[in-house]
């Protein structure tokens, strides 16, 4: 046990970024964006068939080469564009993911988003990534979400300047908090569009700390009609303080009037999430995405009753917690909604607006359900299943 605690503490030290630093670099940031392609001109043509997905980003772009890339540095303002599925490309003799993309002027981007939304059901899916991500990895995840959910509307990725570095956790936290104003203004603009009937928000990991305050901000600063279209919020492995979430959630985000207008939150948690265990060690308190029992007396009480020693956020109308511990996948168990076939199926239904699934197993808590292994979906089939279309996934 002591060895395990030491390992988790060591991981937390790595996450803290104490041994990693970010410097300005050898290139002037102004030189990265000097090329006119970094400042999209109104009316510029974009190949929408090749670049079907939307993005907004506060990352600094590098427009010095034929293929535009988004860096880990902060940009000077939010930029908009379209992207396609990242492709494996050989750069400087190494295989790397490269995301085909093109910038659009803000007015053109919003018009294109409206056109795509009007062609569908008035629904928009907004994906906000977490810690240790590049634009390429988050674009890959966004494309997977679009494919496996078959979402009936445009999919938008919001990309903030994560470092894509195991040792860059503290830098990621810093950049995430720095980006709060950018993201909340972006979300407010989207929520206030009369043609947006429903916004489905999917956040992963550290992204929850952008999403929840932003939704609260939009709720406070807009009329009830303006923010009621933010109805379906999904927090996957959220790296946010559990007690802070419990304290703040009823004020606005899950206030009775919001829930009455169909607002709900689904949280995916896992007791095998090593990243959140390290985050807990670093921050001192349990994370929303981990069912760790901080109170030893509560843990003892559960054990005495013969129940799993797992503790969750308190019940609030509109809140559902799905425990993926028993179907956890990957080396860290931090992305089960994209890696575990059982979790992927549940996620697909939640995005579609379904409130319950027969595959969920009830617990002693009315708002908490667990997912059990499916003998028909062994581990070796997870990747294939989670990369299928929704009809194939749910078969």
N, C-alpha and C positions, 0 to 999 in steps of 0.2 A: 504494500500500500504506500509506504513512504517513497519507494522508487517511482511509483506512478505519479505521486504528487510532485516529485522532483522533475519528472519528464514534462508534466503539464506546466510547471513553473518555468522551465527552460523554454518551452514553446511560447509562453506568454512574453518572455523576455525578447524572443525573436519578433513576435507580433508588435511589441512596443516600438520597434524601429530604433532602439537605443544604439544598435550597431550599424545603422544605416543612415545616410544623410543624402540630401538632394542639393546639388549646386546649380548655378545658373546655366552651366554648360559652356562650350567653346564657340557657340554661334549666337550672335545677337538675335533676340527673339523677333525683332523687327525684320530681320533678314528671312526668317522662316515664312513670313506672310507677305513679303514684298511682291511676289508674283500676283498678277491680277486674278488668277483663279481662286485665290483665297478671299476675294471680295466679289462674290457672284453678282453679275449684272442683271437687273430686272429684265425679264423676258427671255433669258438664256434657255435654250432647249436642253431638256434632260431626258435621257432614254428611260422612261418609266417602266418599260417591260424588263429591261436588264437590271434596273434599280427599283424594285417594287416597294421597299421598306423605307420608312422615314426616320430621320434622326435629328436631335437637337443636342448641341454639345458646348461645353465651356472649356474643352481642351484646346491647347494651342496647336494649330495645324502646321505641317511642314509641306510647303508647296514648291520646294526647290527642284524636285524631280518629277518625271512624268506621272508617277503614281503618288497622289496626295496621301499623306499619313497624318493621323492625329496622335499627338505626343502626350507625355505624362505631365507636362507643364500646364499651368493655368493660362487660358486665353484671355484676351482683353475684353471680349464680349461673347455672348452666345451666338453660335452660328447654326445654320439650318441646312439640311440636305437630304439626299436619298442614297440608299446603299443596297447592295445585293449580298448574297451568301459569300462569306470569306473563302478564298481559294488558297490552297497551299502553293507557294511560289518559292523559287530559289533566288535568294538575295545574298550577294557577297559569298556565294558558295554554300549558304546554309538554307535549309527549308524553313520557311516562315509563312504564317497566315497573312494574307493581304486582302483587305476589304475593298471591293470596287465601290466607288462613291463619287458623288458630285455635289458641290454646294449649290444652294438656291438662295436668291434674295428672299428676305423674310416674307414680303407680300406674296411672292409667287409660291412659296412653301405653304403658307396658310391657305391659299386658293386651291393648291393641289390636294391638300389634306381635306378641304371641304368637298371637292369634287369626288374624291374617293369615298368619303363618309356618306355623301348623298347617294352614291350608287349602291350603298349597302343598307344597313339598318340604323344608321346614325350612331353606331358604336365605334369607340376608339380604344385600343389597348396600349397602355403606356408602361414600358418596362424600364425599371431603374436598377442598375447593377450595384454590387457591393465592393468589398475590399479585394485588392490584388487582381485587378482586371485591366486589360488593355481594350482599346476600341475593337480590336479583332476578336478577342474572346467574348466580349459582350454582344457583338454583332452576330457571332455564331450562335450564342444562346437565344438572342432575339429571333433569329431566323428559325431556330428549332421550335421556339414557342409558337411562332406563326404557323409553322408546318404541322405540328402535332395537335394544336387546338383547332386548326381550320377556322381561325377567327374571322367572323363575318364583317370585317371592317379593317381600316388601316392599322398597322402595328408601328408604334413609335418607340424608338430607343432614346432615352436621355442618358448621355454619357458625360460624367464628370471626371476630373483628372486623377483617377486612381493610378498608382505607380506600377501595377503589375509586378510586384516585388514582395516576396515573403517577408523581407525585413522592413517593408515600408508602411507598416500599419499606422504608426503615429503620423506619418506624412499624409496618409489617406484620410485619417480622422480630421486633420487640419484642413485639407482641401475640401472635404465633405462639408464641414461647418462653414468654410469660406463660401461655398456654393449655395448655401441655404437661400439667400435672396434671389439668386438667378433662378433656382428651381421653383420657388414658390410663385414668382412672377410669371414664369412660363406656365405653370399649372393653372394659375388664375386666369390667364389669357385663354387657355384651352377651355376651361370650365364655363367661361362667359360667352363662348360662341353659341349662337342660337341653334346652329345646325348640329351640335354635339348633343345627342340624346342620352348617351351613357358613356362614362369613362371607366374602364376596367384597369386598375393599377396593379401591377405585379412588381414587387420589390424583392431583392435578395440581400441578405446579410446586412451590411452597413447601410444599404440603401433605405432601410426602414427609418433611419434617423433623418433622412431627407424627407421621406414621404409623409410621415405622421404630422410633424409640425407644419408642413406645407398645406396639407388638407385642412388642418385646424385654422391656419391663416386664411385660406380661401373661404372657409365657413364664416369666419368673423368679419371679413371685409366685403363679402358679397351678400346679396339678398338670398333668402332661402331657396328661391327658384334657381339662382345661378349655380349653386354648389350641390344641389340635389342630384345632378347627373353624375357626380362622383359616388357611385353606388356600390361597386364591388371591389374591395381592396384585399389583395392577397399578399401576405408577408411570409416569404419563404426563408427559414433559418434566420429570423431577424436578430441582428446584433444590436439590441436596444435594451436598456435597463428595464427589467420586468416590473419593478415597483413603480418606476416613473410612468410606464405605460398604463398600469392599473390606475394610478392617481389621476392622470391627465385625460384619459380616453373618454370619460363620461361628460366632460365639460363641453366639447364640441363634436369631435369626430363620431362618437357613438351616443350623442345626446338623444333623448327620447324622440324629439322632433325629426332627427336625421334617420333614425331607425324606422320611424313611422313612414318615411318616404323611401324605404327600401335600402337604406345604407347598411352594409354588413362588412365584417372583416373575417377572413379565414387565415389562421396562422398555422404553418407547418413547423413542427418541432421534432427534435430527436435527442434522445439521451446518449447517442453515440457520436454526437457532433463534437469532434475534437477542436475545431476552430473556436466554437463558442465556449468550450471548457477553458481554453487558453484565455479567451477574452474575459471570462468570469474571474480567472485568477489575476489578470491584469487590473480589472476595474474593481474587484472586491465584492461585487454583487452579481446575482444570476441574470442571465440574458433571457429575453422573452422566448427565444427559439430553443431553449434547453430546459427540460423538465427537472433540473437539479433542485433538490430540496435544501434550501439554505437554512431553514429552521430545523435543527436536529430533533426537536420534540415532535414536529409534524412528521418527520421521517420515521421516528420510532412508532408513532401512532399508526401509520400506514402499515409498517412491518408487522405490528402486533395483530392487525386485522387480516394478515395474509395477503395484502394488496401490494402491487408494484410500488416501489419507493420512487414515485415520480410526482413532482409538484408543478403546478401550472398557474398561469394568471387567473385571477378570480373571475367568476361568471359575470358577464355584462350582457344585457340584451343586444343582439346583433353580432356577438363574438362566437366564433367556432374555432376550436383548436383540434388539429389533426396530428396525432403522434405517429411518426414514421420510424420510431426506434427499431421495431422488429423487422423492418424492410430496408434498413439503412444500407447505403451503397457507397463505394469509393473509399479512398484512403482516409478521408476526413469526415465523411458522412454529412457534409455541409451543403450538398446540392441534390438532395434526394428527389425533389420535384422534377428534376431533369435527368436523373440517373437511375432511379428505381422504377421498374415497370408498374408496380402497384401504386406508387405515389404519382407517377405520370398519369395514370388513368383517373385518379381522384382529381388531380389538378385540371385535367381537360374538362371534367364535368363542372368544376367550380367556375372556371372561366366562362363556360356556357350558361352559368346562372343557376345551376342545380343546387338545391339546399341540402340534399341528403343522398346517400348512396348505400345500397344494401351491403356492399363490401366493408363498410365501416363497422367496427366493433364498439359497442357502447361501453362506457366506463362508469365508475361510481359518481362521476361528475357529469351533469346533463349537457354541458357545452364541450366536453372533451370526448374524442373518439380516437381509437387506434387503428392502424392498418396492419393486417396479418399477412404473412407470406402466402403467396398463391402457388400451389404445386405446379400449376400449368405454366407458370412464368419463372423458370429458374434464373439464377443470376446471370448465366452466360447469354440469356436472351434480352437482358435489360436494355442494352444500347440499341439493339435493333428495334425493340418495341417502342422505346421512347423517341425514336426518330421516324416513326411512321405517321401517317395521316390519322385524324381522329377516328374515322371508321375502322381503320386497321387496329388502332390501339385498343379500342373498346370491345373488340370481338372476343 
